[in-house]
Amino acid sequence: MAHQQTAKKEIVGGTEETTSGVQRLVALERARRLLYPVVAVNNARTKYLFDNRHGTGQSTLDGIIRSTGILLAGKNIVACGYGWVGKGVATRAKGMGARVIVTEVDPIKAIEAKMDGFEVMPMLDAAALGDIFITCTGQTCIIRKEHFLKMKDGVILANAGHFDVEIDTKSLYSISQGKPARINANTERFDVVNGKKKKKLLSKGRVVNLVAAEGHPPEVMALSFANQLLSILYIARNYDRMDVKVHSVPEQIDQDVGSYALDSMGIKIDQMTVEQERYQHSS
Ligand SMILES: NC(=O)c1ccc[n+]([C@@H]2O[C@H](COP(=O)([O-])OP(=O)(O)OC[C@H]3O[C@@H](n4cnc5c(N)ncnc54)[C@H](O)[C@@H]3O)[C@@H](O)[C@H]2O)c1
């Protein structure tokens, strides 16, 4: 409690970078336990459309390839979750010649995946088909015992989402013989008792793009960090007028970050004419 009071006095606001972090802060707000205003940087379009999708999409496959040297073409890749991270992973895997299967719990995301050209099915069915499994949900125990037991020999398990809870490593240990064998710095082989089928777990179930690769390319992080910086400046100027809740990144900041990024790429775009502006706002 004393710690909370000190935090309340000394911290005037915060920013949050990622999906899971924003979810926790919204939960704190709902429980009336948030102590200061927070800007949800993750929810800016110039963050999630590029960082979560393109950055994580690319660096996740990079981490898997670095750890295993596997050819993605012709493999069955299961993307668990079709949010921004899942979309990035699935699209890139498809582009590299893989057959991509998506699992979801949200019917709308599931239709989106289907109409984007992916197969959609429950995890238990996908478990039997996949060669590579990539969790992208921010949830816990997405791949668990019943799934491990249905998988083929030699499958690769990687997480691109949240902590090392998306793949239920505890149950993987519980159904495996002896200690996992270390194949290389980021790959362990588990010998599952049932049929002695091998599973390769990457990065101990931690985010594979950060552990086994270099994370996102700088162009992508520049967009996220520009949002961070401008949001921090916004808080510094406005905190005494901000409600204690999770705020969106102001639209002007999002637009400015987009414009700065285009400038840096030397790309020019059109502007609405006065007539178009008027037409858009006419009743
Ligand atoms: N590795 C990285 O560098 C990196 C970068 C950005 C975000 N993230 C993390 O990745 C996770 C996903 O982020 P996002 O922006 O895509 O979030 P998102 O909310 O857009 O997508 C998550 C998706 O997972 C789905 N889902 C939830 N439970 C599921 C289940 N049991 N089975 C299948 N699908 C399920 C949801 O319906 C949703 O569509 C978050 O934890 C986020 O913090 C990681």
The ligand as a MOL file (V3000), in Angstrom:
LIG
                    3D

  0  0  0     0  0            999 V3000
M  V30 BEGIN CTAB
M  V30 COUNTS 44 48 0 0 0
M  V30 BEGIN ATOM
M  V30 1 N 7.0030 -11.6430 -29.8460 0
M  V30 2 C 6.8520 -10.3550 -30.0340 0
M  V30 3 O 7.7950 -9.6310 -30.3620 0
M  V30 4 C 5.4960 -9.7540 -29.9030 0
M  V30 5 C 5.1720 -8.5480 -30.5670 0
M  V30 6 C 3.8660 -8.0400 -30.4580 0
M  V30 7 C 2.9470 -8.7030 -29.6510 0
M  V30 8 N 3.3150 -9.8390 -28.9740 0 CHG=1
M  V30 9 C 2.3800 -10.5710 -28.1210 0
M  V30 10 O 1.7060 -11.5020 -28.9670 0
M  V30 11 C 0.4170 -11.8030 -28.4200 0
M  V30 12 C -0.6400 -11.5820 -29.5140 0
M  V30 13 O -0.6340 -10.2030 -29.8820 0
M  V30 14 P -1.6380 -9.6530 -30.9870 0
M  V30 15 O -1.3310 -8.2170 -31.1270 0
M  V30 16 O -1.6820 -10.5390 -32.1520 0 CHG=-1
M  V30 17 O -3.0100 -9.8090 -30.1570 0
M  V30 18 P -4.4740 -9.9410 -30.7510 0
M  V30 19 O -5.3840 -9.6840 -29.6150 0
M  V30 20 O -4.5920 -9.1300 -32.0050 0
M  V30 21 O -4.5440 -11.4900 -31.1870 0
M  V30 22 C -4.6150 -12.5640 -30.3170 0
M  V30 23 C -5.5240 -13.5870 -30.9870 0
M  V30 24 O -5.4480 -14.8160 -30.2780 0
M  V30 25 C -6.7460 -15.3760 -30.3020 0
M  V30 26 N -6.8760 -16.3950 -29.2510 0
M  V30 27 C -7.0940 -16.2120 -27.9250 0
M  V30 28 N -7.1900 -17.4000 -27.3070 0
M  V30 29 C -7.0320 -18.3480 -28.2560 0
M  V30 30 C -7.0600 -19.7780 -28.2450 0
M  V30 31 N -7.3000 -20.4830 -27.1240 0
M  V30 32 N -6.8520 -20.4340 -29.4040 0
M  V30 33 C -6.6290 -19.7520 -30.5710 0
M  V30 34 N -6.6320 -18.3950 -30.6340 0
M  V30 35 C -6.8150 -17.7110 -29.4980 0
M  V30 36 C -7.6680 -14.1900 -30.1130 0
M  V30 37 O -8.9920 -14.4760 -30.5050 0
M  V30 38 C -6.9880 -13.1620 -31.0030 0
M  V30 39 O -7.4910 -13.1780 -32.3170 0
M  V30 40 C 0.2690 -10.8840 -27.2180 0
M  V30 41 O 0.6460 -11.5750 -26.0590 0
M  V30 42 C 1.2760 -9.7720 -27.4760 0
M  V30 43 O 1.6790 -9.1270 -26.3070 0
M  V30 44 C 4.5540 -10.3850 -29.1160 0
M  V30 END ATOM
M  V30 BEGIN BOND
M  V30 1 1 1 2
M  V30 2 2 2 3
M  V30 3 1 2 4
M  V30 4 1 4 5
M  V30 5 2 4 44
M  V30 6 2 5 6
M  V30 7 1 6 7
M  V30 8 2 7 8
M  V30 9 1 8 9
M  V30 10 1 8 44
M  V30 11 1 9 10
M  V30 12 1 9 42
M  V30 13 1 10 11
M  V30 14 1 11 12
M  V30 15 1 11 40
M  V30 16 1 12 13
M  V30 17 1 13 14
M  V30 18 2 14 15
M  V30 19 1 14 16
M  V30 20 1 14 17
M  V30 21 1 17 18
M  V30 22 2 18 19
M  V30 23 1 18 20
M  V30 24 1 18 21
M  V30 25 1 21 22
M  V30 26 1 22 23
M  V30 27 1 23 24
M  V30 28 1 23 38
M  V30 29 1 24 25
M  V30 30 1 25 26
M  V30 31 1 25 36
M  V30 32 1 26 27
M  V30 33 1 26 35
M  V30 34 2 27 28
M  V30 35 1 28 29
M  V30 36 1 29 30
M  V30 37 2 29 35
M  V30 38 1 30 31
M  V30 39 2 30 32
M  V30 40 1 32 33
M  V30 41 2 33 34
M  V30 42 1 34 35
M  V30 43 1 36 37
M  V30 44 1 36 38
M  V30 45 1 38 39
M  V30 46 1 40 41
M  V30 47 1 40 42
M  V30 48 1 42 43
M  V30 END BOND
M  V30 END CTAB
M  END
